[in-house]
């Protein structure tokens, strides 16, 4: 593999990687890379062949015991030549000793199993314009469960971070702060009697605007948040990656008239983390968990 080297990703690389992800039809957020950069500044690796980027991977560390693999792409012209595997090994080496998660596309899941990953659940991406209130099913009929939906920025960030911690295995405050506040994004929280009972973020993409995370205490709260978030998306079209580990989540998406379009599997190298999956109606990001 003469001429192949692995380096950290530069700011210019991060923009290039977004275009690669678009070419794979993953529909990444327009500004995701800025939040990715603060999650783990050294967590994105690029494989270069004679100085030109040809492959990438994210290997992001969270806390002391968790890591997440994502953004694993080898350009079509170099596939099957071993460059992607070299990069994969470098990413996994960076996360050695940690529980590692990833969201794997269907065609790669057997390869991930060979590397020690096991499926925990399936994420199905639902896409569309949510039906108006009063026309849905499965908790999506318009009742909001008595919560007040407020701008997430109106709440102390420490409360948002503590709420996120219930659904994610390690603190990720720097990432969450950027993820919820980058320009063009909208973060909404559902509040009841001073308690946070839901949180969602919608962000612009080249295709349908992506919603994630989407947390809620009940299906009707998730539906209310999803509708309100869609109101901040151009044309109202949104996409949300729904885990089947929470059966109510798929019912909400289908009840709002969204349709399945893209499937991945959440996989781990060990037992799945102990988080409140019953409150997860949409995962944050297929790239970083």
N, C-alpha and C positions, 0 to 999 in steps of 0.2 A: 504494500500500500504506500509506495513512494509518493510523496507530495501531499499526503493526508495528515491533517492535524486537527486537534479539538481545542477550541478556545471558548472563553466566556462570550456571551452575546453583547454586542454594542447596541447603542440606541438605534443606529441605522439598521442593524440586524433585526431588531425587534419589529420594526416596520416591515421589513422584508418577510419575516416569518408570518406576519398577519396576512400578507398576500398569498403565501403558500397555503395557509389554512383556508383562505377563501377558495383557492383552486381545488381544495379537497372537498368543498361544499360544506364546511363545518360552520360557516357563518359566524366568525368571531366578532366580538364587540369592537367598534371603531377605536375605542380608547383603552381596551383591556390591557394593553402592554404597559401602560403607566402604573396600573395597580399591580400587575405581575412583577414589575421591577422592584417595588417596595416590599413585596411579600418575602423575597429572598434575592438580594441583589446579585448573587452569584449562581442562581438556580437555573439559568438558561444556558445551554451549551450549543455550540454550532460546530459542525464538521466542515472543514474547508479542504478542498482539493485544489492544489496549486494556487492557494489563496482565495479561491471562489467558494462561497457558501453552497453546500450541496445537501446538508442534512441538519436537523435540529432536534432537541429534546428539552423538556423541562424536568428538573429533578429538585423539587422545592422542599426545603426543610421547614417543619413546623415544630416549635418547642424542642424537646429533647428526645422524643420517641416516635415521631410520625413524619412521613414524607409522602410526596405525591409525584407520580410520573405523568407527564402529558406532552402535548405538542410534538409528538414523535412522528417526524416526517423525513423521508428521504426523497429527493427529487426523482421523478420517473427515470431520467437518463442514467442514474447511478444505482438503481435498485438491483438487488441480486449480486452485488459486487463486494459485499461485506462491510461497507462503510456504515450502514445503519446499525449493524450489530456492534461495531466498535463504539459507536456513540451510545447505544443502549447500555453497554457494559460500563461506560464511564458514568452515565447517569445513575445506574444502580450502585456502583462503587461509592458515589457521593452520598447515598442514603444507607450505606451499610450499617447494620445494627438496629435499624428502625423498622417498624411496621410500615409497609409501603402500600399505597392504594393507587389505582388508576381507573379510568373509564375507557374501556377498550371497544373499538369498532368490531363488528361481527367477524370480519375476515381475518382479524389478528388475534382473536381470543385463544385459539389453540396454541399459538406461539407464546402467548403470555402464560398459559398453563404450563408449558414446558419450562418456563423460567420460575415456576413456583407459585404463581398467582392462582387463586380460586375465586369463582364467582360468588358474590354476596347478593346481588339483585340486578335487575335490568332497569335501565333508564330508557324511557320512550319519549322522544321529542314530539310534542303536540303543537300544531301551528294553526293559526287562523285568527279571525276577528271574533271576540267573544260575543255571544248573544246578549241582547239587552236583558235587564233584570225582569224576572217574571216569566221567562221563556225557557229556563234551563231545568236540569234534573240533577240528581245526585249531590244535593247540597248547593246547587248553583241556581236556585230559583229566585234569588233576589233578597232573601232574608240575610241580614248582616250579623246576626247573633248579638246585637246590642252593643257592638263596639263602635268607637269613634276612630275614623281613619285620618291620620295627621301626617304632616311632613316629617320625615325621619330626622331632618336637621333641627326640628324644634325640640327634640329630646336630648338629654345629656348623652354624649357619645358613650360614656362608660356603661350606661344602661343598655344601649344597643349591642355593645361588645359582650356584655354578660349574657344577653339573650342569645346571641349567635353561638356562644360557647356551649349551650345546651344541645346544639345540633352538629357540632364539629369537634373532633377529638383533641384539639390543642388551641390555645389562644392564637388569634391572627389579627391583632388590633391594627397594625400598620396597614395591612392589606385591606381590612374592612373599612378603615377610614377613607382610603382612596377609592375603593370600590363603590361606596355609597355617595361620594361627593364630587366625582369627576364631572366636568362640564357636559351637558346634554343628558345626564342621567337623572332619574327621579327615584328617591327612596321614600316609601310610605310605611307607616307603622299603624297597627291596629291596637287601640288602647281601651281597656275597660277598668273602671275604678282605679285608675292610676297604674295598672299593670299592663305591660306589653304582652299582647296575645297574638301578634302577627307582625311579619316584616317582609317586605318585598322590594326588589330593585329592578327597574327596567332600563335598558341601555340600547343606544342606536347601533345598528349593524348594517352591512351592505344589503342584507335581506330583511326578513321579519325581525323586529326589535326583540331582543332576548330578555326574558324575565328570569332572574336568579340572584340570590336565593328567593324562595317563596316559602315562608314558615307560617304556620297558623295553628291555633288551638283547636279549630273545628273546621269542617268542610265549608260551612257558610262564610266563615271569616276568610278562608283562602279564596273563595269565589269573589267575595266583595273586593279584596285586595287586587286580584287579577284583573277584574273589570276596571277598577280605578287606574291601575298601572297602564292598561291598554289605552286609556284615554290620553296618555302622554306619548304614545307611539304614532308615528306618521301613518295615517290611514287606519289606525287601530289594530294592525296585524302584529301579533306577537308569537313567540316560540318559547316553550318552557320544557325543560328536561325533567320528566316526571318519574320518580322511582316507584317500581311496583312493590317495594318493601312497605309502602303505605298504600293499601288498596283504595282508600278514600281519595287519594290524589288523582288517580286515573279517572275516577267517577266524576270529579269536579271538572277536569279538563274536557272530558267527553260531554258532560252536561252543558258546558258553555259552547259546544259546537266546534271545538278544536279537533283536528284530525291528526292521527299518528303519521310521522314522516321519516324518522331516523332513530336507530336503536344502538345503544351501547350497553356494556355490562360493567357495573362497578365490581372491581376485583381487588383482593388484598393478598399479601404474602402470609398472613396469619388470620386469627379470628377478627371478625369485623369489630370496629370500635363500638363501645357502649354509648350510643347517643340516642336522642329521642326521635327515632325515625317516624313515629306516628305524627309528628309535627312538621315533617319535611314534605312539601307539596311541589317543590322544584329545587333541583340542586343548583349550587352557586355557579359552578364553572366546570366543564369537562376537562379543562386544562389543569386546574389547581384544586379541584375538589369542592 
